[in-house]
Amino acid sequence: MKPTTITNKNARKFPFVDFQYQASNLEDFTGCCAKTSKSLRDISRDYFDSEANHDFLSDAAVFGTLIATAAVPIIFGVSAVLELCRALPF
């Protein structure tokens, strides 16, 4: 709805609303220049068919490197905890 401006200083804080406002009519619109849009499924299928395959090997190599880099400190940490448990008298 279209708000109208308030010119009175003592008026309410909220703007008055013109309740007679009418939206534009689209009955005469033909849409001859509008393109039909693809669905999200079609867009994602196009992406995964063409672009994702090119980057898969490099992404897999980076992911494997990150996993190996993160696994080394975890293995050494577990080893240190086991050594500590063996050293403590029970």
C-alpha positions in Angstrom: 0.0 0.0 0.0 1.2 3.5 -0.8 2.0 5.6 2.3 1.2 9.3 2.2 3.5 11.9 3.8 2.4 13.6 7.0 2.8 17.4 7.0 1.2 18.1 10.4 3.8 18.2 13.3 1.2 17.1 15.9 0.1 14.1 13.8 0.6 10.4 14.6 4.0 8.8 14.3 2.8 6.2 11.7 2.1 7.4 8.2 -1.4 7.3 6.9 -2.1 4.6 4.3 -4.1 5.2 1.2 -6.5 2.2 1.2 -7.8 3.0 -2.3 -4.5 2.1 -3.9 -4.8 -0.4 -6.7 -2.0 -2.5 -8.1 -1.3 -2.3 -11.8 -3.3 -4.7 -14.0 -1.2 -7.3 -16.0 -4.1 -8.6 -18.2 -2.6 -7.0 -21.4 0.9 -8.3 -20.7 1.8 -10.9 -23.4 5.3 -11.9 -22.1 6.7 -12.4 -25.6 10.1 -11.1 -24.5 10.2 -13.1 -21.3 12.2 -16.3 -21.2 11.0 -19.4 -19.5 13.1 -20.0 -16.4 14.8 -23.2 -15.6 14.1 -25.1 -12.4 16.7 -25.3 -9.7 17.0 -29.0 -10.5 17.9 -28.2 -14.2 20.4 -25.5 -13.1 22.2 -27.8 -10.7 22.2 -30.7 -13.2 23.8 -28.4 -15.8 26.5 -27.4 -13.2 27.3 -30.9 -12.1 27.4 -32.2 -15.6 29.9 -29.7 -16.9 31.9 -27.9 -14.3 32.0 -30.1 -11.2 33.7 -32.9 -13.0 36.7 -30.7 -13.9 37.4 -29.7 -10.3 36.8 -33.1 -8.6 40.3 -34.5 -8.8 41.9 -31.3 -7.5 39.3 -31.0 -4.7 39.8 -34.6 -3.7 43.6 -34.2 -3.6 43.2 -31.1 -1.3 40.7 -32.9 0.9 43.0 -35.9 1.3 45.9 -33.7 2.1 43.9 -31.9 4.8 42.7 -35.2 6.3 46.3 -36.6 6.4 47.6 -33.3 7.9 44.9 -33.4 10.6 45.3 -37.1 11.4 49.0 -36.9 12.3 48.6 -34.8 15.4 45.6 -36.8 16.5 47.6 -40.1 16.2 50.5 -38.6 18.2 48.1 -37.3 20.8 46.5 -40.7 21.3 50.0 -42.2 21.5 51.0 -39.7 24.2 47.9 -40.4 26.2 48.6 -44.2 26.1 52.2 -43.6 27.2 50.9 -41.5 30.1 48.4 -44.2 31.1 51.2 -46.8 31.1 53.5 -44.5 33.2 50.9 -43.8 35.9 50.8 -46.3 38.8 47.4 -47.8 39.5 
